[in-house]
Amino acid sequence: MSGERLYYRFGPLERRGLLGPLRTGQVLTVGGALVLAVVLLDSVGGGSGVAAAIMVLMLATGLSSAPLAGSTVVEWAPAGCLFALRSASGRRRYRSALPTAGGAGGLELPRELGALELVTLECGGRAIGALSERRGRWLTAVIACQTLSFALLDADVQERRLAGWGAVLVGAASAPVRRLQWIERTTPAQGDELVRWLHDARDPSLPARGVPVVESYLELIGQSTQVTHDHEILLAIQLDTARLGGRGAGLAEHVLEQVGQVVRGLEAAEVRVLGALTGGQLARVLRTGFDPYARGDLAALQAQSGSDALPERAAGPLATAEAWDHYRCDGALHATHWISAWPRIEVTPMFMDALLADSGAVRSVAVTFEPVAPERSAREAEAAITRDRADSELRRRFGQSETARQRQAQESAARREAELAAGHGEVRFSGFVTVSGRDEGELRRACADMQRQAARARLELRRMYGQQAEAFSFTLPLARGLR
């Protein structure tokens, strides 16, 4: 607390591995180099053997510790190898099958999304859509939300709403909710309303096209829709059906009950809930996620059918292609970034406004939360404090000084234990940003703009090279992105 304003602080990303800060790949690399060095000393011997052993150890140390675009070469190796395997096997490209003449067909998605089914749960005259994974073990329902401009609210109202969201997360820890994910995305604005107004308001004696004044208005409308975007807020609720119990109508009743509890928590946090998405609406969300620029065609279909639902068969893309640094879906190119670091200083509830409020690019921001059981949180917090004390004592014995980052990690661990002792809940979370463009030039400019906005919000974005297809799914309403 500083003055009368409440501030928030994020702890540093914990990077502990197999041996303290060393991860499994680093340990294996250095261990293998030590074995190879011993073999060289034994087989070659003399000065040549010593020189070769030193070179091997230096190379292994460099590969396991030298940073390259935010990660070491050893950390890049798994992504690079898997990308090469997908390239060799032709799995970087996907093309949907042609629809059969007899039926509409089911949900067909690229293989990197795994086995997904779009189901409809009905109970008591109510029906919602859900995405089913693991043969029905996980069910993900999606609700659409709307909030007033957060920046225009008083500080106490902002803090009250964040406290309400925190209550939703705490409540999920004691419920069969596996994960929660909020998505805030921008999509290209449609100029249909302006075009209709123009045709209704123009002089009837003027033709619809070909007149300079009409063409000038149409050009202005086209330019305005290229730089303005609509905002959508979605909340995905993933339930573990093994903890729900029941089948058929009984399972649907339990799912609707859990979704209703989350909705009531959001309403208590003064978030306006528009409703749970039906199967057709969920299919539309997936389709516009793959290709945001398809909204114009979908709007035309909606005008003809009078419904905003989409057939299940049309939810997936027609074709995709994965590259090292981007992912193409039909008429859109996507680049997904991981939020690798959150603010390391005290921030107000408005710290993400720089990233979310600006609609200069087509993008999706997603944060996935996983409630942690209180017993597990307490064990991990106590273990973290014990490790920090042991590391501090070891540095003191060897005469090493503590860095500011190490002191910050110790303070974060102590604060975490104190908050758990006071009864607060804990969640694991991870954030991702997918930026979209019509071509590589537009995508490059949008990514640069997004990096600037993230820097203003004190966030660090790291492009997920070699993993773009999988990473793209982290910003779809599938509650993914946590290991």
Secondary structure, 3 states (H helix, E strand, C coil): CECCECCECCCCCCCCCCECCECHHHHHHHHHHHHHHHHHHHHCCHHHHHHHHHHHHHHHHHHHHCEECCEEHHHHHHHHHHHHHHHHHCCCEEECCCCCCCCCCCCCCCHHHCCCEEEEEEECCEEEEEEEECCCCEEEEEEEEECCCHHHCCHHHHHHHHHHHHHHHHHHHCCCEEEEEEEEEEEECCCHHHHHHHHHHCCCCCCCCCCHHHHHHHHHHHHHHHHCEEEEEEEEEEEEHHHHCCCCHHHHHHHHHHHHHHHHHHHHCCCEEEEECCHHHHHHHHHHHHCHHHHHHHHHHHHHHCCCCCCHHHCCCCEEEECCCCEEECCEEEEEEEEEECCCCCECCCCCHHHHCCCCCEEEEEEEEEEECHHHHHHHHHHHHHHHHHHHHHHHHCCCCCCHHHHHHHHHHHHHHHHHHCCCCEEEEEEEEEEEECCHHHHHHHHHHHHHHHHHCCCEEEECCCCHHHHHHHHCCCCCCCC
